[in-house]
Amino acid sequence: SYTCVYVCMCVYVYVHSGSAEWSDKTEGSLWKGANIIFTDINMPGSIDGLMLGRILRKIGIGCPIVAVSARGDEKVRLDCAQSGINEVLLKPVAKTWVKRILVKVLTDHQASKIVE
């Protein structure tokens, strides 16, 4: 299932959860308006969070992607970076960390758009 949540000053946050099946909704139109995307690395279904990151980057989605994982070792972080995922949050996720990540990745993303 997909949930669109509005947070701090009309930032569109798409939280990708549940079964990850490729469909028309995941082929780009759902993601185009997102300012940031949260996904779990280990999801049931045909694609996991790493595959989702690669697919979204391939279809031109440029907003930050944050993965949520129970593991935070260097391999997970490297796999995420190679999949186009910007940050990794460790479970259980605290509200304070979500706030920090939102500020960090959205600030970094806006700065990179200015440099381009």
MOPAC internal coordinates of N, CA, C and O (Angstrom, degrees):
PM7 1SCF
backbone

  N    0.0000 0     0.00 0     0.00 0    0    0    0
  C    1.4508 1     0.00 0     0.00 0    1    0    0
  C    1.5201 1   109.09 1     0.00 0    2    1    0
  O    1.2310 1   120.33 1   -21.61 1    3    2    1
  N    1.3084 1   116.97 1   158.39 1    3    2    1
  C    1.4573 1   122.39 1  -178.19 1    5    3    2
  C    1.5131 1   108.47 1  -125.39 1    6    5    3
  O    1.2310 1   120.98 1   -43.35 1    7    6    5
  N    1.3074 1   115.74 1   136.65 1    7    6    5
  C    1.4443 1   120.51 1  -179.99 1    9    7    6
  C    1.5108 1   109.00 1  -126.53 1   10    9    7
  O    1.2310 1   120.33 1   -49.91 1   11   10    9
  N    1.3072 1   116.97 1   130.09 1   11   10    9
  C    1.4585 1   121.46 1   174.99 1   13   11   10
  C    1.5169 1   107.15 1  -102.35 1   14   13   11
  O    1.2310 1   120.49 1   -56.64 1   15   14   13
  N    1.3017 1   116.68 1   123.36 1   15   14   13
  C    1.4492 1   122.06 1  -177.88 1   17   15   14
  C    1.5206 1   108.50 1  -119.62 1   18   17   15
  O    1.2310 1   120.05 1   -41.53 1   19   18   17
  N    1.3106 1   117.52 1   138.47 1   19   18   17
  C    1.4597 1   120.80 1   175.54 1   21   19   18
  C    1.5200 1   108.27 1   -97.72 1   22   21   19
  O    1.2310 1   120.18 1   -52.62 1   23   22   21
  N    1.3136 1   117.26 1   127.38 1   23   22   21
  C    1.4596 1   121.23 1   175.81 1   25   23   22
  C    1.5148 1   108.62 1  -134.09 1   26   25   23
  O    1.2310 1   120.95 1   -17.94 1   27   26   25
  N    1.2923 1   115.79 1   162.06 1   27   26   25
  C    1.4643 1   126.39 1   177.73 1   29   27   26
  C    1.5193 1   115.68 1    14.63 1   30   29   27
  O    1.2310 1   120.88 1   -77.42 1   31   30   29
  N    1.2807 1   115.92 1   102.58 1   31   30   29
  C    1.4592 1   124.85 1   172.83 1   33   31   30
  C    1.5291 1   114.09 1    54.89 1   34   33   31
  O    1.2310 1   120.50 1  -126.12 1   35   34   33
  N    1.3044 1   116.66 1    53.88 1   35   34   33
  C    1.4668 1   122.60 1   172.57 1   37   35   34
  C    1.5216 1   114.43 1    60.65 1   38   37   35
  O    1.2310 1   119.72 1  -145.41 1   39   38   37
  N    1.3032 1   118.14 1    34.59 1   39   38   37
  C    1.4581 1   121.23 1   172.31 1   41   39   38
  C    1.5239 1   106.21 1   -84.16 1   42   41   39
  O    1.2310 1   120.18 1   -54.04 1   43   42   41
  N    1.3183 1   117.25 1   125.96 1   43   42   41
  C    1.4599 1   121.04 1   179.14 1   45   43   42
  C    1.5218 1   108.91 1   -86.62 1   46   45   43
  O    1.2310 1   120.95 1   -58.43 1   47   46   45
  N    1.3125 1   115.78 1   121.57 1   47   46   45
  C    1.4548 1   121.77 1   179.53 1   49   47   46
  C    1.5161 1   107.46 1  -115.67 1   50   49   47
  O    1.2310 1   120.10 1   -57.26 1   51   50   49
  N    1.3125 1   117.40 1   122.74 1   51   50   49
  C    1.4567 1   121.17 1   174.95 1   53   51   50
  C    1.5156 1   108.13 1  -103.49 1   54   53   51
  O    1.2310 1   121.20 1   -56.83 1   55   54   53
  N    1.3091 1   115.30 1   123.17 1   55   54   53
  C    1.4513 1   121.73 1   177.74 1   57   55   54
  C    1.5144 1   106.43 1  -104.04 1   58   57   55
  O    1.2310 1   120.76 1   -63.24 1   59   58   57
  N    1.3211 1   116.16 1   116.76 1   59   58   57
  C    1.4578 1   121.30 1  -178.76 1   61   59   58
  C    1.5180 1   107.29 1   -97.18 1   62   61   59
  O    1.2310 1   120.52 1   -62.35 1   63   62   61
  N    1.3177 1   116.61 1   117.65 1   63   62   61
  C    1.4544 1   120.03 1  -177.75 1   65   63   62
  C    1.5152 1   109.71 1  -143.66 1   66   65   63
  O    1.2310 1   121.46 1   -10.89 1   67   66   65
  N    1.3088 1   114.81 1   169.11 1   67   66   65
  C    1.4568 1   119.07 1   178.62 1   69   67   66
  C    1.5102 1   111.52 1    79.63 1   70   69   67
  O    1.2310 1   120.74 1    22.97 1   71   70   69
  N    1.2957 1   116.18 1  -157.03 1   71   70   69
  C    1.4574 1   121.92 1  -176.85 1   73   71   70
  C    1.5198 1   110.71 1   -69.31 1   74   73   71
  O    1.2310 1   121.00 1   -49.27 1   75   74   73
  N    1.2925 1   115.69 1   130.73 1   75   74   73
  C    1.4647 1   120.99 1  -178.87 1   77   75   74
  C    1.5201 1   109.66 1   -99.66 1   78   77   75
  O    1.2310 1   120.53 1   -91.26 1   79   78   77
  N    1.2787 1   116.59 1    88.74 1   79   78   77
  C    1.4586 1   121.94 1   176.79 1   81   79   78
  C    1.5145 1   108.23 1  -109.62 1   82   81   79
  O    1.2310 1   119.99 1   -41.82 1   83   82   81
  N    1.3213 1   117.62 1   138.18 1   83   82   81
  C    1.4576 1   121.05 1   179.59 1   85   83   82
  C    1.5197 1   108.58 1   -75.77 1   86   85   83
  O    1.2310 1   120.24 1   -50.29 1   87   86   85
  N    1.3029 1   117.15 1   129.71 1   87   86   85
  C    1.4602 1   121.67 1  -179.82 1   89   87   86
  C    1.5158 1   108.63 1  -149.86 1   90   89   87
  O    1.2310 1   120.78 1     0.44 1   91   90   89
  N    1.3210 1   116.11 1  -179.56 1   91   90   89
  C    1.4623 1   120.28 1   177.50 1   93   91   90
  C    1.5213 1   111.41 1   -56.65 1   94   93   91
  O    1.2310 1   120.12 1   144.60 1   95   94   93
  N    1.3267 1   117.37 1   -35.40 1   95   94   93
  C    1.4614 1   120.12 1  -178.85 1   97   95   94
  C    1.5244 1   111.59 1   -65.54 1   98   97   95
  O    1.2310 1   120.18 1   149.48 1   99   98   97
  N    1.3320 1   117.25 1   -30.52 1   99   98   97
  C    1.4616 1   119.05 1  -177.84 1  101   99   98
  C    1.5136 1   112.30 1   -93.08 1  102  101   99
  O    1.2310 1   119.42 1  -176.89 1  103  102  101
  N    1.2972 1   118.71 1     3.11 1  103  102  101
  C    1.4601 1   120.35 1  -178.76 1  105  103  102
  C    1.5181 1   113.33 1   -86.18 1  106  105  103
  O    1.2310 1   119.52 1  -167.89 1  107  106  105
  N    1.2893 1   118.51 1    12.11 1  107  106  105
  C    1.4495 1   120.01 1   172.95 1  109  107  106
  C    1.5023 1   115.98 1   132.49 1  110  109  107
  O    1.2310 1   119.74 1   138.98 1  111  110  109
  N    1.3251 1   118.11 1   -41.02 1  111  110  109
  C    1.4624 1   119.39 1  -173.42 1  113  111  110
  C    1.5265 1   112.26 1   -63.12 1  114  113  111
  O    1.2310 1   119.92 1   141.26 1  115  114  113
  N    1.3118 1   117.76 1   -38.74 1  115  114  113
  C    1.4587 1   120.94 1  -179.66 1  117  115  114
  C    1.5220 1   111.30 1   -65.86 1  118  117  115
  O    1.2310 1   120.71 1   144.67 1  119  118  117
  N    1.3162 1   116.24 1   -35.33 1  119  118  117
  C    1.4609 1   121.35 1  -172.01 1  121  119  118
  C    1.5257 1   113.69 1   -88.06 1  122  121  119
  O    1.2310 1   119.66 1   161.31 1  123  122  121
  N    1.3244 1   118.26 1   -18.69 1  123  122  121
  C    1.4656 1   121.73 1  -171.63 1  125  123  122
  C    1.5259 1   113.92 1   -57.05 1  126  125  123
  O    1.2310 1   119.52 1   144.47 1  127  126  125
  N    1.3285 1   118.53 1   -35.53 1  127  126  125
  C    1.4536 1   120.66 1  -177.70 1  129  127  126
  C    1.5146 1   114.74 1   -88.14 1  130  129  127
  O    1.2310 1   120.06 1   179.36 1  131  130  129
  N    1.3279 1   117.48 1    -0.64 1  131  130  129
  C    1.4634 1   120.18 1  -175.34 1  133  131  130
  C    1.5211 1   111.58 1   -74.07 1  134  133  131
  O    1.2310 1   121.13 1   -38.90 1  135  134  133
  N    1.3289 1   115.45 1   141.10 1  135  134  133
  C    1.4516 1   121.51 1   170.77 1  137  135  134
  C    1.5193 1   110.41 1   -93.93 1  138  137  135
  O    1.2310 1   120.72 1   157.35 1  139  138  137
  N    1.3238 1   116.23 1   -22.65 1  139  138  137
  C    1.4642 1   122.14 1   178.92 1  141  139  138
  C    1.5301 1   107.55 1  -158.51 1  142  141  139
  O    1.2310 1   120.55 1   -32.80 1  143  142  141
  N    1.3251 1   116.55 1   147.20 1  143  142  141
  C    1.4679 1   121.95 1  -179.91 1  145  143  142
  C    1.5227 1   108.34 1  -126.48 1  146  145  143
  O    1.2310 1   120.41 1   -49.23 1  147  146  145
  N    1.3307 1   116.82 1   130.77 1  147  146  145
  C    1.4626 1   123.10 1   173.36 1  149  147  146
  C    1.5229 1   107.92 1  -106.99 1  150  149  147
  O    1.2310 1   120.58 1   -44.57 1  151  150  149
  N    1.3289 1   116.49 1   135.43 1  151  150  149
  C    1.4600 1   120.84 1   177.15 1  153  151  150
  C    1.5201 1   109.76 1  -145.09 1  154  153  151
  O    1.2310 1   120.48 1   -31.21 1  155  154  153
  N    1.3143 1   116.70 1   148.79 1  155  154  153
  C    1.4556 1   120.89 1   173.15 1  157  155  154
  C    1.5237 1   107.64 1   -82.95 1  158  157  155
  O    1.2310 1   120.28 1   -35.18 1  159  158  157
  N    1.3175 1   117.08 1   144.82 1  159  158  157
  C    1.4634 1   119.67 1   179.16 1  161  159  158
  C    1.5227 1   110.81 1   -70.54 1  162  161  159
  O    1.2310 1   120.24 1   135.56 1  163  162  161
  N    1.3217 1   117.14 1   -44.44 1  163  162  161
  C    1.4681 1   121.26 1  -177.35 1  165  163  162
  C    1.5155 1   110.18 1  -103.00 1  166  165  163
  O    1.2310 1   120.93 1   -83.68 1  167  166  165
  N    1.3299 1   115.82 1    96.32 1  167  166  165
  C    1.4610 1   121.31 1   178.85 1  169  167  166
  C    1.5217 1   109.34 1  -116.11 1  170  169  167
  O    1.2310 1   120.54 1   -32.09 1  171  170  169
  N    1.3293 1   116.58 1   147.91 1  171  170  169
  C    1.4642 1   118.40 1   174.12 1  173  171  170
  C    1.5218 1   109.59 1   -72.06 1  174  173  171
  O    1.2310 1   120.62 1   -24.24 1  175  174  173
  N    1.2937 1   116.42 1   155.76 1  175  174  173
  C    1.4609 1   119.53 1   177.71 1  177  175  174
  C    1.5121 1   111.71 1   116.11 1  178  177  175
  O    1.2310 1   121.25 1    13.84 1  179  178  177
  N    1.3049 1   115.21 1  -166.16 1  179  178  177
  C    1.4618 1   120.10 1  -172.57 1  181  179  178
  C    1.5216 1   113.88 1   -81.97 1  182  181  179
  O    1.2310 1   119.66 1   161.74 1  183  182  181
  N    1.3331 1   118.25 1   -18.26 1  183  182  181
  C    1.4635 1   119.72 1   177.46 1  185  183  182
  C    1.5226 1   109.92 1  -133.64 1  186  185  183
  O    1.2310 1   120.87 1   -31.11 1  187  186  185
  N    1.3382 1   115.93 1   148.89 1  187  186  185
  C    1.4590 1   120.22 1   175.84 1  189  187  186
  C    1.5261 1   108.75 1  -104.01 1  190  189  187
  O    1.2310 1   120.39 1     2.79 1  191  190  189
  N    1.3184 1   116.86 1  -177.21 1  191  190  189
  C    1.4559 1   121.01 1  -177.75 1  193  191  190
  C    1.5211 1   113.37 1   -62.49 1  194  193  191
  O    1.2310 1   120.41 1   145.27 1  195  194  193
  N    1.3371 1   116.82 1   -34.73 1  195  194  193
  C    1.4665 1   120.34 1   178.81 1  197  195  194
  C    1.5250 1   110.72 1   -66.53 1  198  197  195
  O    1.2310 1   120.67 1   135.50 1  199  198  197
  N    1.3214 1   116.32 1   -44.50 1  199  198  197
  C    1.4640 1   120.89 1   177.70 1  201  199  198
  C    1.5262 1   110.16 1   -63.97 1  202  201  199
  O    1.2310 1   120.43 1   138.97 1  203  202  201
  N    1.3252 1   116.78 1   -41.03 1  203  202  201
  C    1.4588 1   120.23 1   178.23 1  205  203  202
  C    1.5279 1   110.27 1   -59.05 1  206  205  203
  O    1.2310 1   120.42 1   136.19 1  207  206  205
  N    1.3333 1   116.80 1   -43.81 1  207  206  205
  C    1.4641 1   120.36 1   177.71 1  209  207  206
  C    1.5165 1   111.95 1   -58.37 1  210  209  207
  O    1.2310 1   120.46 1   133.50 1  211  210  209
  N    1.3319 1   116.73 1   -46.50 1  211  210  209
  C    1.4757 1   120.60 1   179.67 1  213  211  210
  C    1.5276 1   111.28 1   -62.61 1  214  213  211
  O    1.2310 1   120.73 1   136.46 1  215  214  213
  N    1.3320 1   116.22 1   -43.54 1  215  214  213
  C    1.4682 1   120.26 1  -179.05 1  217  215  214
  C    1.5225 1   110.69 1   -63.95 1  218  217  215
  O    1.2310 1   120.53 1   133.51 1  219  218  217
  N    1.3243 1   116.60 1   -46.49 1  219  218  217
  C    1.4653 1   119.65 1  -178.63 1  221  219  218
  C    1.5257 1   111.48 1   -62.18 1  222  221  219
  O    1.2310 1   120.19 1   140.32 1  223  222  221
  N    1.3220 1   117.24 1   -39.68 1  223  222  221
  C    1.4708 1   119.47 1   177.65 1  225  223  222
  C    1.5279 1   110.35 1   -66.83 1  226  225  223
  O    1.2310 1   120.56 1   141.42 1  227  226  225
  N    1.3363 1   116.54 1   -38.58 1  227  226  225
  C    1.4657 1   120.41 1  -179.27 1  229  227  226
  C    1.5271 1   112.04 1   -64.07 1  230  229  227
  O    1.2310 1   120.05 1   145.10 1  231  230  229
  N    1.3357 1   117.51 1   -34.90 1  231  230  229
  C    1.4641 1   119.66 1  -179.60 1  233  231  230
  C    1.5290 1   112.17 1   -89.46 1  234  233  231
  O    1.2310 1   120.66 1  -172.42 1  235  234  233
  N    1.3270 1   116.35 1     7.58 1  235  234  233
  C    1.4594 1   120.24 1   171.83 1  237  235  234
  C    1.5147 1   117.02 1    92.99 1  238  237  235
  O    1.2310 1   119.92 1  -165.32 1  239  238  237
  N    1.3233 1   117.76 1    14.68 1  239  238  237
  C    1.4645 1   119.87 1   176.96 1  241  239  238
  C    1.5267 1   107.51 1   -78.28 1  242  241  239
  O    1.2310 1   120.38 1   -61.28 1  243  242  241
  N    1.3115 1   116.87 1   118.72 1  243  242  241
  C    1.4619 1   121.19 1  -173.71 1  245  243  242
  C    1.5113 1   115.64 1  -105.39 1  246  245  243
  O    1.2310 1   120.00 1   175.04 1  247  246  245
  N    1.3393 1   117.61 1    -4.96 1  247  246  245
  C    1.4653 1   118.71 1  -178.03 1  249  247  246
  C    1.5296 1   110.31 1   -70.04 1  250  249  247
  O    1.2310 1   120.01 1   -20.19 1  251  250  249
  N    1.3275 1   117.59 1   159.81 1  251  250  249
  C    1.4644 1   120.27 1   179.06 1  253  251  250
  C    1.5288 1   111.75 1   -61.77 1  254  253  251
  O    1.2310 1   121.61 1   -36.17 1  255  254  253
  N    1.3279 1   114.52 1   143.83 1  255  254  253
  C    1.4631 1   121.69 1   174.92 1  257  255  254
  C    1.5206 1   107.14 1  -118.94 1  258  257  255
  O    1.2310 1   120.58 1   -50.57 1  259  258  257
  N    1.3289 1   116.50 1   129.43 1  259  258  257
  C    1.4578 1   122.68 1   178.55 1  261  259  258
  C    1.5220 1   107.76 1  -115.48 1  262  261  259
  O    1.2310 1   120.68 1   -53.64 1  263  262  261
  N    1.3270 1   116.30 1   126.36 1  263  262  261
  C    1.4624 1   121.19 1   178.09 1  265  263  262
  C    1.5223 1   109.39 1   -98.97 1  266  265  263
  O    1.2310 1   121.08 1   -33.59 1  267  266  265
  N    1.3119 1   115.54 1   146.41 1  267  266  265
  C    1.4574 1   122.14 1   175.19 1  269  267  266
  C    1.5202 1   106.57 1  -111.59 1  270  269  267
  O    1.2310 1   120.81 1   -47.30 1  271  270  269
  N    1.3451 1   116.05 1   132.70 1  271  270  269
  C    1.4581 1   119.57 1  -176.13 1  273  271  270
  C    1.5227 1   110.59 1  -147.30 1  274  273  271
  O    1.2310 1   121.11 1   -27.42 1  275  274  273
  N    1.3255 1   115.48 1   152.58 1  275  274  273
  C    1.4580 1   120.76 1   173.56 1  277  275  274
  C    1.5269 1   110.25 1   -81.56 1  278  277  275
  O    1.2310 1   120.49 1   162.80 1  279  278  277
  N    1.3301 1   116.68 1   -17.20 1  279  278  277
  C    1.4675 1   121.71 1  -179.64 1  281  279  278
  C    1.5226 1   109.75 1  -111.40 1  282  281  279
  O    1.2310 1   121.03 1   -41.25 1  283  282  281
  N    1.3237 1   115.64 1   138.75 1  283  282  281
  C    1.4574 1   119.12 1  -179.42 1  285  283  282
  C    1.5094 1   112.96 1  -126.17 1  286  285  283
  O    1.2310 1   120.66 1  -156.83 1  287  286  285
  N    1.3316 1   116.34 1    23.17 1  287  286  285
  C    1.4583 1   119.19 1  -177.88 1  289  287  286
  C    1.5281 1   111.20 1   -70.94 1  290  289  287
  O    1.2310 1   121.17 1    -9.36 1  291  290  289
  N    1.3105 1   115.37 1   170.64 1  291  290  289
  C    1.4663 1   121.14 1  -175.34 1  293  291  290
  C    1.5270 1   112.27 1   -62.18 1  294  293  291
  O    1.2310 1   119.92 1   145.01 1  295  294  293
  N    1.3400 1   117.75 1   -34.99 1  295  294  293
  C    1.4669 1   120.41 1   179.37 1  297  295  294
  C    1.5318 1   110.93 1   -62.82 1  298  297  295
  O    1.2310 1   120.36 1   137.00 1  299  298  297
  N    1.3281 1   116.91 1   -43.00 1  299  298  297
  C    1.4694 1   120.58 1   178.59 1  301  299  298
  C    1.5211 1   109.86 1   -61.52 1  302  301  299
  O    1.2310 1   120.48 1   134.74 1  303  302  301
  N    1.3257 1   116.69 1   -45.26 1  303  302  301
  C    1.4690 1   120.50 1  -179.35 1  305  303  302
  C    1.5299 1   111.10 1   -64.18 1  306  305  303
  O    1.2310 1   120.07 1   139.89 1  307  306  305
  N    1.3218 1   117.48 1   -40.11 1  307  306  305
  C    1.4650 1   121.44 1   178.15 1  309  307  306
  C    1.5309 1   110.64 1   -66.64 1  310  309  307
  O    1.2310 1   120.28 1   134.32 1  311  310  309
  N    1.3384 1   117.07 1   -45.68 1  311  310  309
  C    1.4709 1   120.84 1   177.65 1  313  311  310
  C    1.5288 1   111.05 1   -58.73 1  314  313  311
  O    1.2310 1   120.85 1   138.95 1  315  314  313
  N    1.3253 1   115.98 1   -41.05 1  315  314  313
  C    1.4699 1   120.14 1   179.05 1  317  315  314
  C    1.5256 1   110.65 1   -64.45 1  318  317  315
  O    1.2310 1   120.44 1   133.43 1  319  318  317
  N    1.3182 1   116.77 1   -46.57 1  319  318  317
  C    1.4684 1   120.30 1  -179.77 1  321  319  318
  C    1.5250 1   110.60 1   -60.04 1  322  321  319
  O    1.2310 1   120.20 1   138.69 1  323  322  321
  N    1.3292 1   117.22 1   -41.31 1  323  322  321
  C    1.4636 1   121.19 1  -179.93 1  325  323  322
  C    1.5298 1   111.96 1   -70.13 1  326  325  323
  O    1.2310 1   120.37 1   160.88 1  327  326  325
  N    1.3217 1   116.90 1   -19.12 1  327  326  325
  C    1.4706 1   121.48 1   179.67 1  329  327  326
  C    1.5205 1   112.60 1   -94.28 1  330  329  327
  O    1.2310 1   120.31 1  -177.23 1  331  330  329
  N    1.3256 1   117.01 1     2.77 1  331  330  329
  C    1.4600 1   120.17 1   179.52 1  333  331  330
  C    1.5154 1   114.10 1    88.49 1  334  333  331
  O    1.2310 1   120.66 1  -168.87 1  335  334  333
  N    1.3213 1   116.34 1    11.13 1  335  334  333
  C    1.4646 1   121.32 1   179.32 1  337  335  334
  C    1.5236 1   108.44 1   -88.60 1  338  337  335
  O    1.2310 1   120.83 1   -48.28 1  339  338  337
  N    1.3254 1   116.02 1   131.72 1  339  338  337
  C    1.4559 1   121.30 1  -173.54 1  341  339  338
  C    1.5200 1   114.72 1   -82.11 1  342  341  339
  O    1.2310 1   120.11 1   141.23 1  343  342  341
  N    1.3151 1   117.40 1   -38.77 1  343  342  341
  C    1.4636 1   121.77 1  -175.05 1  345  343  342
  C    1.5180 1   110.15 1  -143.69 1  346  345  343
  O    1.2310 1   121.21 1   -21.36 1  347  346  345
  N    1.3515 1   115.29 1   158.64 1  347  346  345
  C    1.4610 1   121.48 1   176.34 1  349  347  346
  C    1.5269 1   108.22 1  -125.04 1  350  349  347
  O    1.2310 1   120.74 1   -51.82 1  351  350  349
  N    1.3154 1   116.19 1   128.18 1  351  350  349
  C    1.4626 1   122.64 1   173.61 1  353  351  350
  C    1.5183 1   108.04 1  -104.83 1  354  353  351
  O    1.2310 1   120.51 1   -44.45 1  355  354  353
  N    1.3324 1   116.63 1   135.55 1  355  354  353
  C    1.4569 1   120.64 1   179.23 1  357  355  354
  C    1.5223 1   111.23 1   -90.40 1  358  357  355
  O    1.2310 1   121.49 1   -39.07 1  359  358  357
  N    1.3309 1   114.76 1   140.93 1  359  358  357
  C    1.4622 1   121.01 1   175.54 1  361  359  358
  C    1.5271 1   108.54 1   -79.84 1  362  361  359
  O    1.2310 1   118.87 1   -31.85 1  363  362  361
  N    1.2905 1   119.75 1   148.15 1  363  362  361
  C    1.4606 1   126.73 1    -8.85 1  365  363  362
  C    1.5286 1   109.95 1   -71.57 1  366  365  363
  O    1.2310 1   120.85 1   -37.88 1  367  366  365
  N    1.3087 1   115.99 1   142.12 1  367  366  365
  C    1.4607 1   121.59 1  -175.16 1  369  367  366
  C    1.5309 1   109.71 1   -89.11 1  370  369  367
  O    1.2310 1   121.25 1   -54.92 1  371  370  369
  N    1.3228 1   115.21 1   125.08 1  371  370  369
  C    1.4657 1   120.66 1   177.43 1  373  371  370
  C    1.5263 1   109.76 1   -92.38 1  374  373  371
  O    1.2310 1   120.50 1   -31.07 1  375  374  373
  N    1.3324 1   116.65 1   148.93 1  375  374  373
  C    1.4683 1   121.06 1   179.44 1  377  375  374
  C    1.5258 1   111.70 1   -56.35 1  378  377  375
  O    1.2310 1   120.42 1   142.61 1  379  378  377
  N    1.3206 1   116.80 1   -37.39 1  379  378  377
  C    1.4692 1   119.26 1  -178.58 1  381  379  378
  C    1.5220 1   111.20 1   -62.95 1  382  381  379
  O    1.2310 1   120.26 1   143.48 1  383  382  381
  N    1.3358 1   117.11 1   -36.52 1  383  382  381
  C    1.4686 1   119.90 1   179.06 1  385  383  382
  C    1.5181 1   111.30 1   -71.62 1  386  385  383
  O    1.2310 1   120.26 1   143.74 1  387  386  385
  N    1.3210 1   117.11 1   -36.26 1  387  386  385
  C    1.4693 1   119.87 1   176.81 1  389  387  386
  C    1.5212 1   109.13 1   -62.25 1  390  389  387
  O    1.2310 1   120.18 1   135.56 1  391  390  389
  N    1.3280 1   117.26 1   -44.44 1  391  390  389
  C    1.4682 1   120.58 1   177.86 1  393  391  390
  C    1.5248 1   111.12 1   -59.09 1  394  393  391
  O    1.2310 1   120.70 1   133.07 1  395  394  393
  N    1.3397 1   116.27 1   -46.93 1  395  394  393
  C    1.4699 1   120.34 1  -179.45 1  397  395  394
  C    1.5236 1   111.62 1   -60.70 1  398  397  395
  O    1.2310 1   120.94 1   135.50 1  399  398  397
  N    1.3173 1   115.81 1   -44.50 1  399  398  397
  C    1.4687 1   120.16 1   179.99 1  401  399  398
  C    1.5232 1   110.31 1   -64.44 1  402  401  399
  O    1.2310 1   120.04 1   136.60 1  403  402  401
  N    1.3327 1   117.54 1   -43.40 1  403  402  401
  C    1.4658 1   120.33 1   178.50 1  405  403  402
  C    1.5238 1   110.90 1   -57.23 1  406  405  403
  O    1.2310 1   120.51 1   131.30 1  407  406  405
  N    1.3193 1   116.64 1   -48.70 1  407  406  405
  C    1.4661 1   120.30 1  -179.81 1  409  407  406
  C    1.5196 1   110.52 1   -63.16 1  410  409  407
  O    1.2310 1   120.10 1   134.34 1  411  410  409
  N    1.3338 1   117.41 1   -45.66 1  411  410  409
  C    1.4671 1   120.98 1  -176.65 1  413  411  410
  C    1.5252 1   112.34 1   -64.24 1  414  413  411
  O    1.2310 1   120.29 1   124.80 1  415  414  413
  N    1.3271 1   117.06 1   -55.20 1  415  414  413
  C    1.4689 1   118.20 1  -173.71 1  417  415  414
  C    1.5182 1   112.29 1   -70.83 1  418  417  415
  O    1.2310 1   120.13 1   144.37 1  419  418  417
  N    1.3154 1   117.36 1   -35.63 1  419  418  417
  C    1.4611 1   118.17 1   178.91 1  421  419  418
  C    1.5241 1   111.13 1   -70.72 1  422  421  419
  O    1.2310 1   120.04 1   144.09 1  423  422  421
  N    1.3354 1   117.53 1   -35.91 1  423  422  421
  C    1.4653 1   121.04 1   175.63 1  425  423  422
  C    1.5214 1   110.17 1   -65.95 1  426  425  423
  O    1.2310 1   120.25 1   132.93 1  427  426  425
  N    1.3402 1   117.12 1   -47.07 1  427  426  425
  C    1.4709 1   121.34 1   178.39 1  429  427  426
  C    1.5224 1   110.78 1   -59.91 1  430  429  427
  O    1.2310 1   120.61 1   137.17 1  431  430  429
  N    1.3315 1   116.44 1   -42.83 1  431  430  429
  C    1.4682 1   121.35 1  -177.86 1  433  431  430
  C    1.5263 1   110.74 1   -64.88 1  434  433  431
  O    1.2310 1   120.24 1   135.95 1  435  434  433
  N    1.3185 1   117.14 1   -44.05 1  435  434  433
  C    1.4672 1   120.43 1   179.00 1  437  435  434
  C    1.5203 1   110.69 1   -65.24 1  438  437  435
  O    1.2310 1   120.28 1   140.20 1  439  438  437
  N    1.3348 1   117.07 1   -39.80 1  439  438  437
  C    1.4673 1   120.51 1   179.03 1  441  439  438
  C    1.5185 1   110.66 1   -63.79 1  442  441  439
  O    1.2310 1   119.96 1   140.22 1  443  442  441
  N    1.3342 1   117.68 1   -39.78 1  443  442  441
  C    1.4699 1   120.15 1  -179.66 1  445  443  442
  C    1.5222 1   111.02 1   -67.46 1  446  445  443
  O    1.2310 1   119.77 1   147.71 1  447  446  445
  N    1.3257 1   118.05 1   -32.29 1  447  446  445
  C    1.4681 1   120.83 1   177.99 1  449  447  446
  C    1.5261 1   110.76 1   -68.96 1  450  449  447
  O    1.2310 1   120.33 1   145.93 1  451  450  449
  N    1.3365 1   116.97 1   -34.07 1  451  450  449
  C    1.4609 1   121.14 1   178.87 1  453  451  450
  C    1.5215 1   110.17 1   -68.47 1  454  453  451
  O    1.2310 1   120.33 1   139.00 1  455  454  453
  N    1.3472 1   116.97 1   -41.00 1  455  454  453
  C    1.4646 1   122.13 1  -179.11 1  457  455  454
  C    1.5154 1   111.00 1   -65.79 1  458  457  455
  O    1.2310 1   120.13 1   143.92 1  459  458  457
  N    1.3372 1   117.36 1   -36.08 1  459  458  457
  C    1.4606 1   121.05 1  -179.66 1  461  459  458
  C    1.4901 1   108.26 1   -63.58 1  462  461  459
  O    1.2310 1   120.10 1   180.00 1  463  462  461

